[in-house]
Amino acid sequence: MAGRGPIVGQRVADNPIMAYPVCPCCGDRRPAAATLRRRPLRRTTSWQPDPLWQVRRHPLCGSCERWLWGVLDEVRNHGAARPVPLFGAPSTGGRLPVFEDQCQVCLAVPQDYGTMIDCIPSGGSRGSWPAFFACASCDAWIASLAEDGRSARGEATRAIDGAYGDWPHPNLRELRVSLDLADRGSAATIREACAEMGVEVVGGVDTVGSVLFVEASPGASVTRVVRENVKIVRAVVVVTPFGAGRELREALQAGASNWLTLPLTPQQVTAGLATTLRRGLRVRWDELSCLPVASLEGSDRPAIAFFPLGDTDVFSVAWLLRRFVRGYDEVVSVGGQVILLPRAPAERLEAVRVRLDLLLAGRAHSAPLDAAATAPPRLDLAG
């Protein structure tokens, strides 16, 4: 692996933004003490600056710069051993730092894209952060905190949908869940969500009649586990990191019923269980995006279409959307396009779209979809 990793620790002379009328992270009128810089990389024969994406900069006041570094330090030093209680916080899943090109937040090995992140001080503020390498998922999560950290700090709820998790749990008390996961953070999150619903979690051996959660890993086959269990369990849900698109496709072809992204949130687990049981065996999966194929026929539900930019593949867009939308929102494939159906009033649609554009960080273009103009009146998951 020597020579393949990105250069870490370098300093680049850069003019940070010296003052902003409002710090976007906290919303207060404070001068910028530092600038968070995200430099996109792409791997060809080695990791190099990606010419398709611009360097992105986020001004931070002194308080927000210290808070954000503290959050990152907590995630990077403790990982799954002591999960950070923030929406979508990454988990190391028990992985160890071995290779040069591992994400230095979640320790996953990115396949094609990554980002060098550092923080440049303004004037006489304290020293800058050491530069570190992040995968696309962790990069998007860090950028979302830099752009608005108020809800994460308990100072505000997200304007687009109110308090996170403020929705009734489905009645799944007759259900049993079993786990075959290496990622300890994911297993803990599933147990937490099931405890809240009164759902029993059984050991990995006793899978008969349960909903089985299995983990996909880049380069490792999860297909055998799916095939061995699909006829004796009620359903199989695949927990998938960003770089395991091929492994996920094989698992879905082998009979998996649903998939969720790593790291998990309790809300995504709860919604994923409810969706899996509601669909039964009727779902059909799009081969490229791994999304359920849907038919929008005159539906009046608010919808947003996402179109990959540059050489971003459609699975990357689908994975990032499923990673960052709320569990009860639907991400589907309609005619090969990635469509989000948020459970939100039509007047909130633009706020949802703007937030997701930020998280996708230029990897896709989004546009409101006039689903009512597409045909007669129905919304179905095909299959």
Stockholm file with secondary structure:
# STOCKHOLM 1.0

chainA/1-383         MAGRGPIVGQRVADNPIMAYPVCPCCGDRRPAAATLRRRPLRRTTSWQPDPLWQVRRHPLCGSCERWLWGVLDEVRNHGAARPVPLFGAPSTGGRLPVFEDQCQVCLAVPQDYGTMIDCIPSGGSRGSWPAFFACASCDAWIASLAEDGRSARGEATRAIDGAYGDWPHPNLRELRVSLDLADRGSAATIREACAEMGVEVVGGVDTVGSVLFVEASPGASVTRVVRENVKIVRAVVVVTPFGAGRELREALQAGASNWLTLPLTPQQVTAGLATTLRRGLRVRWDELSCLPVASLEGSDRPAIAFFPLGDTDVFSVAWLLRRFVRGYDEVVSVGGQVILLPRAPAERLEAVRVRLDLLLAGRAHSAPLDAAATAPPRLDLAG
#=GR chainA/1-383 SS CTTTSCCCSCCCCCCCCCCCSSCTTTCSCCCCSEEEEEEEEEESSSEEECTTSCCEEEEECHHHHHHHHHHHHHHHHHGGGSCCCSTTCCCCTTCCCCSTTSCTTTCCCCSSEEEEEEEEECTTCCCCCCCEEEEHHHHHHHHHHHHCCTTTTTSCCBTTTBSTTCSCCCCCTTCEEEEECSCHHHHHHHHHHHHHHTCEEECSSCCTTSEEEEECBTTBCCHHHHHHHTTTSSEEEEEECTTCHHHHHHHHHTTCCEEEESSCCHHHHHHHHHHHHHHTTCCCBCTTTCCBBEEEEBCCSCEEEEEECTTCCHHHHHHHHHHHSCTTSEEEEETTEEEEECSSCGGGHHHHHHHHHHHHTTSEEEEEECGGGSSSSEEEECC
#=GC SS_cons         CTTTSCCCSCCCCCCCCCCCSSCTTTCSCCCCSEEEEEEEEEESSSEEECTTSCCEEEEECHHHHHHHHHHHHHHHHHGGGSCCCSTTCCCCTTCCCCSTTSCTTTCCCCSSEEEEEEEEECTTCCCCCCCEEEEHHHHHHHHHHHHCCTTTTTSCCBTTTBSTTCSCCCCCTTCEEEEECSCHHHHHHHHHHHHHHTCEEECSSCCTTSEEEEECBTTBCCHHHHHHHTTTSSEEEEEECTTCHHHHHHHHHTTCCEEEESSCCHHHHHHHHHHHHHHTTCCCBCTTTCCBBEEEEBCCSCEEEEEECTTCCHHHHHHHHHHHSCTTSEEEEETTEEEEECSSCGGGHHHHHHHHHHHHTTSEEEEEECGGGSSSSEEEECC
//
